[in-house]
């Protein structure tokens, strides 16, 4: 029986994720709508996001081991940002455009999984950006994304 590669393996490797997010945030900083949100981001932000998404997609646990991150910490980064749906959509549009520009795999199955994760994650970011406290338990596991699973309907507090 053939073993399916993880989304991380299918996408490439860590340099693929680093290139994706490095080029993406370069464009974000120049974007009229998103630039102000990220103008003061920490220099390590780009690598943290690359490591986070790579780990979620089945790659090395660089975000949780080397970056000292957790799912709760990532959720906490969005607290109080008061993100809008327009900003979320712009974020998605730019990231998918950069994915095309760098030649990220474009087969329908991979892109469906990628878009599914980005939709899920960005919608959670918007929800959590309007909350006064982090709903995520500090020891909550990192999300794992695969080739098409869903976690069922969204229920507040289930992040």
N, C-alpha and C positions, 0 to 999 in steps of 0.2 A: 504494500500500500504506500502510495506516495504521500510524503509529509508536506503540508503547506508551509511555505515560508511565512515568517511574521511580516507584518506591514513594513517594519523597519528593514528587514532583509530585502524585501521586494523593492523598496525605495532606493536602496543603495547601501549607505554606510553613514557614519557620523559626519564626515565632511559634506555629504549631501545635505543633511539637516542644517549644518552650520552655514553652508552657502545659501540655502533657502532663506533662513531667518536673517542672515547678515544683509543680503540684498533687499529683503523685504523691509527691514527696519530702516535701511538707507532711504527707501522710497517713502516710508511712513513719516520720517522726519521732514520730508519735503512736501508732504500732503497738507493741503489747506485745512481739511477737517480733522485729521488725526495728529498732525504735527504738534499742536499745542498739548495734547495729552501725554506725549512721549518726550517732549523737549528736555525734561530734566531726568530722564531715565539713567540709571546707574550704568557705567560702562560694561558691566558683566551681564546686563539684562538680556542681550541678544543670545549669549551662550546659554544662559539659564533656560530660556524658552526653547532653544534648539535641543538641549539636553532633556528637558521635560517632555516634549513631544516625542523625541526618539525613544525615551523610556516607556511612555504610554504605548508606543507602537511596537514594543517588544525588544528594544535595543538595550544596551548596557545601562546600568542604574547610576549613571553619572550625576543626574539631578539629585537623587536621594543620598548618594554617598559622597561625591566630591563637592557638590554645590550646597550640601546641607539642607536640601529642600524636602518638601512633603506636599501632599495634595492640599492639606490645610494651609500651608504657607503660600501656595500658588493662589488659592481662593482668597486668602488675606491680602494679596497684592492688589485685588480689585475693589476692596472695601472703600467706600466713600468716594469713589471716582465718578459716580452718577453717570454711567455710560448710557448712551442713547441707542435706539434701534438703528438709526442712520449711521452712527459710528461703527456699530457692529457689522452692518452690511458693507460699509466701506472697507473695514479691516478684512473681511472675507474676500471681497472683490480684489483687493490689492494682493493678498497672499496667493490666491489662485492664479492671478496674472503672473506673479513672479515664479510660481511653480511651472507655468508654461514656458516662461522665458529661460529658466535654467535647464529645461528639458526633463523635469521630474516625470516619472512614469505616467503615461496618460491613458492606460487601458481602463475600460469602464469599471471594472471591479475595484481596482486600486483607487481610482478617483472617487468612486462612490463611498468607499470606506473613509478616505481623506475628508471629503465634504461632510460626511456624516459626523465624524469626530469634530470638525471645525464648527459645524452648526451647534452641536451639543455643547462644546466648550465655550463658544462665544455667547450663547444664550445664558449659560450659567454665569458667565462673567457679568453680563448685564444685570441679571437678577441679583447677584451678590454685591454688585457695586452700589446698590440702593439699600442694603441692609446695614443696621448700626453695629452688628457684631458678627463675627465669623461663625457660620452655622456648622462648620466642619470640625469634627473631633481631631485633636492634634495627632492621634495615632491612626487615623483613617487610612486605609490602603490607597496606594496610587491607583488611578484608573488604568485599565488595560483595554486596548482597542484592537479588534480583530477585523475579520473580513465581512462583517455584516450583522453581528449581534446587536441587539438593543437591550436595554435594561428595564423595559416596561415603561409605563407612563410616569411622567415627572410628578413627584409629590414633594412639596416644600419640606426641607430638612433632610431629604434623602441624598443630597450631593455626596 
